[in-house]
Amino acid sequence: MEIWVDADACPVVVKEILYKAAQRTGVVLTLVANRPVRIPSLRCIRFVQVASGPDVADAEIVKRLAAGDLVITADIPLAAKVLEKGGAALDPRGELYSVDTIKSRLSVRDFMESLRASGVETGGPPVLNQADRQKFANQLDTFLTRNLPKR
């Protein structure tokens, strides 16, 4: 199992949680972005830079993803593709996407996008707070505990 990060939009505090988890468990963590990302120099942490453009990082993650891998992303269409390939997807706020809920999440996303396209100001997501960070760390720990081989 590996962890893939849609790193262009991933909050720094979430990356820090991921770095600590990778160091603690030895799981391979790969950040994918279209601009350089500074990472700790640990053998289990990697960085892949892709060309600029919409969804280029997403496509690279989907291409390299294996069933059972975990992807960290707030991008709902990417999460849907990950689930289709047999992977798991975790939002930086700690929501583990599921096959049961992804279609409704895509519908809401598409609806909000159509509102914005018609000129309606919808605002953005709230700032990531301490409760969000804790929920993310807890979900990540639970996922790793269930899916990594026992040492």
Solvent accessible surface area in square Angstrom, and as a share of the most:
residue,aa,sasa,rsa
1,M,73,0.33
2,E,48,0.22
3,I,1,0.00
4,W,14,0.05
5,V,0,0.00
6,D,15,0.08
7,A,2,0.02
8,D,40,0.20
9,A,84,0.65
10,C,10,0.06
11,P,45,0.28
12,V,105,0.60
13,V,58,0.33
14,V,0,0.00
15,K,23,0.10
16,E,81,0.36
17,I,38,0.19
18,L,1,0.01
19,Y,19,0.07
20,K,133,0.57
21,A,2,0.02
22,A,0,0.00
23,Q,117,0.52
24,R,140,0.51
25,T,25,0.15
26,G,44,0.43
27,V,7,0.04
28,V,33,0.19
29,L,1,0.00
30,T,3,0.02
31,L,1,0.00
32,V,0,0.00
33,A,0,0.00
34,N,45,0.23
35,R,125,0.46
36,P,106,0.67
37,V,25,0.15
38,R,225,0.82
39,I,50,0.26
40,P,46,0.29
41,S,118,0.76
42,L,59,0.29
43,R,234,0.85
44,C,22,0.13
45,I,8,0.04
46,R,122,0.45
47,F,56,0.23
48,V,26,0.15
49,Q,100,0.44
50,V,19,0.11
51,A,73,0.57
52,S,91,0.59
53,G,31,0.30
54,P,126,0.79
55,D,91,0.47
56,V,48,0.28
57,A,9,0.07
58,D,12,0.06
59,A,63,0.49
60,E,29,0.13
61,I,0,0.00
62,V,31,0.18
63,K,144,0.61
64,R,112,0.41
65,L,8,0.04
66,A,55,0.43
67,A,79,0.61
68,G,40,0.38
69,D,7,0.03
70,L,0,0.00
71,V,0,0.00
72,I,0,0.00
73,T,3,0.02
74,A,61,0.47
75,D,43,0.23
76,I,21,0.11
77,P,38,0.24
78,L,2,0.01
79,A,0,0.00
80,A,11,0.09
81,K,98,0.41
82,V,0,0.00
83,L,26,0.13
84,E,145,0.65
85,K,85,0.36
86,G,42,0.40
87,G,9,0.09
88,A,18,0.14
89,A,0,0.00
90,L,1,0.00
91,D,14,0.07
92,P,9,0.06
93,R,65,0.24
94,G,0,0.00
95,E,59,0.27
96,L,67,0.33
97,Y,6,0.02
98,S,41,0.26
99,V,111,0.64
100,D,133,0.69
101,T,61,0.35
102,I,13,0.07
103,K,157,0.67
104,S,67,0.43
105,R,67,0.24
106,L,46,0.23
107,S,70,0.45
108,V,92,0.53
109,R,75,0.27
110,D,76,0.39
111,F,120,0.50
112,M,63,0.28
113,E,81,0.36
114,S,64,0.41
115,L,49,0.24
116,R,115,0.42
117,A,93,0.72
118,S,86,0.55
119,G,66,0.64
120,V,74,0.42
121,E,157,0.70
122,T,38,0.22
123,G,47,0.46
124,G,65,0.62
125,P,109,0.68
126,P,103,0.65
127,V,132,0.76
128,L,27,0.14
129,N,80,0.41
130,Q,110,0.49
131,A,71,0.55
132,D,25,0.13
133,R,65,0.24
134,Q,89,0.39
135,K,102,0.43
136,F,0,0.00
137,A,30,0.23
138,N,76,0.39
139,Q,52,0.23
140,L,4,0.02
141,D,70,0.36
142,T,52,0.30
143,F,21,0.09
144,L,4,0.02
145,T,83,0.48
146,R,187,0.68
147,N,67,0.35
148,L,37,0.18
149,P,113,0.71
150,K,165,0.70
151,R,225,0.82
